[in-house]
């Protein structure tokens, strides 16, 4: 006999729904929370095979604060995010790829404003899955006229797909923070440092990870790399700032237009 398909999670108000996400993604008491993930980056292009170009490992350290100026039941997530492109065979952090210097992810800040909204939730039996599907399209920080080798187009377009898996009993309890695992898929243009210009195709990231007990649970190799390059990424920001950093804006800072 097959098990019945779980029904959708019990309907909630947008504020309740956001509170569940806040406890899963961060902590209501403002404590620092570290997420860690690993996976792969694949290339795709017309008439070419899908190819695993890189391993990928990253971390995000955040703190959640309530912010009455944004409205009732609103939060601000203050975070920094670092991630590293790895040799697909050895797993070592790459410094060069096909003769080009690799530019890793150093997003400071990577902040978010949260106002109540109905977070999609699916009942999976003893777990609940909270999903976020984020299509992006905005003027590229790297216009083709200024960055012909580094820009796929004058509009940056990508798709970010998150799933957070949390125990139903944990979510029903009173704790400000609940254990969680996550998956993340991203479709994006070629990275600026790959120098593929407007060549058709792009990248797909496929990763999975979890909410750690503390930053000390990040693998030692990765913590050492952060400590050697940008030690501030071991902690969340203390104050809100904007705009956010992205791989595209960071590349522009490293290579200002001439």
Secondary structure, DSSP 8 states (H G I E B T S, - for coil): -------B-----HHHHHHHHHHHHS-TT---EEEEEEEEEEEE-TTS--EEEEEEEEEEEEEEEE-GGG-TT-EEEEEEEEEEEEETTT--B-SEETTEE---EEEE---EEE-----EEEE-SSEEEEEEEEEEEEE-SS-TTT-TTT-S-SEEEEEEEEEEEEEHHHHHS--SS--EEEEEEEEE---GGG--TT-S-EEEEEEEEEE-SSGGGS-HHHHHHHHHH-GGGGS--SS---S---HHHHHHHHS---
